Amino acid sequence: MSIHLFDLPEGISEVEYLSDIEKLNSFYIESGLEKNYTVLKVGEKSDVSEYRYALVSTYRSAEEYESTHNLGEEYEAFVEYLFDKYDEMMRAEIYRKVYALN
């Protein structure tokens, strides 16, 4: 799994961010893979004020991980668009690539 903990940049709504993630997921689905990214949010009643969102991706193997990052030119152009759009957010995020222990 990959886990990204972050806060949305000012001016980006949850609806807009979710739309971008759904577009990203569409590349995986169109390639015959399953939906890859899930967005989570800390509950409204929580006193957590930073890193309120998580983007989680799952992979069944190292090979699948590699294949999800090689989906063609349109995918690469969209990923570049996301990196530009969310550059500030991605610089501040906490990222971890984790493996199941059990």
N, C-alpha and C positions, 0 to 999 in steps of 0.2 A: 504494500500500500504506500501511497504518498499522501502526506497530510500537510496542508498549507493552513496556517492560522493567520488571520488578517483582519483588518478593518476596511470597510469600503471607503474609497476616496470621496472627498466632498464633491457633491454634484453628480454622483453615480447612485442611482436608486437600486434597491433590491431587484425590482422588475427588470431593469436594464441589465444588471449583472447576470441574473438568471437567464435572460434571453441569450446573452453571449455564451453562457455555459451550455445551454441547450443546443446552440449552433455547433459548438465544439463537440458535444456528444453525437450530433448527427453524422459527423465524419466516421466515428467508430461504428455506429449502427449501419450506415451505408456500406461499410467495408466488411460487414458480416460479424463484427465483434459486438459485444454487449455494451450498453450504456456504461461509460467509464467514470464520469465525475458526478459526485453528489455534494450538494451544498448544505451545510448545517449552520445553525445559529444558536447562540446561548439564549436561554429563555429570558423573556422580558422582565421577569421578577428577580433576575439575578443581579447581584451587585458588581459583576464583572464589567469593567469599563474599557478594557482593551482586548484585542484579539477576540472579538465577539463572533466571528465567522470562521468556518473551516471548510475547506475544499478537500474532499477525500477521493482518491482514485484507487481502484483495485485492479490487480493483475493476477492471473492464475500461474504465471511463470515468468522467468526473465526473458524468454523468447517473446511472450505476448507483450511484455513491457516494450521491448525493442520494436515490435511490429506496430504498436500504437503511436510511435513517433515517426513513422515512415509511411504516411498515407497519401503522398502526392503533393503536387504543386499548389492546388487550391487549399489544402489543409495547411501547408507551410505558410502560405500568404495570410491565412486567417490567424494562425498562431503569431505571426509577426505583428499583425494588427493588434492582437490582445496584448502582446508584450509592450507595444508602444502606448496603448490606451491605459494599461494598468501598471506602468513602469514604477510609479511612486509607491503604489500598494505592494508590489512584488519586492521592492527593495527593503520594505519594512516588515515583510511577513516572516513568520517562523516556519521553516520547511523541514520536514523529516521524511525520509524514505525508511519505512519500517517493515519488519518481517514477523510473521506469526511464530510464536514459540511453542504453541500446542496445536 
